[in-house]
Amino acid sequence: MTDVVAHNREAWDRQVAEGNEWTVPVGPDVIARARDGDWSIVLIGYEPVPRDWFPADLRGCDVLGLASGGGQQGPVLAAVGANVTVFDNSPAQLARDEMVAAREGLTIRTVQGDMRDLSAFADGSFDLVFHPCSNSFCPEIEPVWRECHRVLRPGGRLLAGFTNPDIYLFDDAALEQGQLVVRHRLPYSDLTHLEPGEHERLNGPGATLQFSHSMDTQIGGQLRAGFVITHFAQAPMHAGPTAEYMPGYFATVAVRP
């Protein structure tokens, strides 16, 4: 049995060392602009999250950046005036947020753990949960939505991004040749849908393990957890042969009544 949490923790630590774009922290100029009220962060793709998805005034808001280490979103929200906690599986990703906080004189709390288990936080601890596209690295996500609902206060918001499950239909080797060949039945798992050694051969040693999740578990799961969904958006994948055919990302705003 593969310990997915431990495997992906080590994989993301390596991604930090290799300079993956989602591990590169924001620079001082971004923080300076945020302090002046000129700020944006991304949830899916590269488009800034609409400002009206956030509370009108983030000053003093208790914000949880869920699986959002990397020194990108958390420091910006802290510079705006939010009380930010960043929760992530990767110590190296959390170290990015700690580095920016130290460099810029920001206060950011970092907590390491599995996104399915937020027991480090009491019920009703946060006004906002910001969960960028990351649950494809988690084998089950309904517990994630239940935990988000628990740690949010009434009226609190969950901003969540996730991948289109359809991108996992295709044969990776064929994709490298620019061909769309349907191979996998959904829901997809790197643990069960590939031949022995194929994952490493296609993605390199110690690559992250990924999983698809149905729209029922992504959107229906939020509804079953007790949320009311108020906003929805989609965005294309930034690369790959499927990008011209279908959106690769979706995002929702869900409110705890």
WOPE-V371193 format. One record per helix or strand of 3 or more residues. SS is the DSSP state (hx for helix, st for strand). FROM is the first residue (numbers start at 0). TO is the last residue. If there is no record, write none. Layout:
BEGIN
<<SS,FROM,TO> <SS,FROM,TO>>
END
This chain:
BEGIN
<<hx,3,17> <hx,20,22> <hx,27,34> <hx,50,52> <st,61,65> <hx,72,79> <st,82,87> <hx,90,103> <st,107,111> <st,125,130> <hx,134,136> <hx,141,150> <st,151,162> <hx,164,168> <hx,171,175> <hx,197,202> <hx,214,223> <st,226,234> <st,248,255>>
END
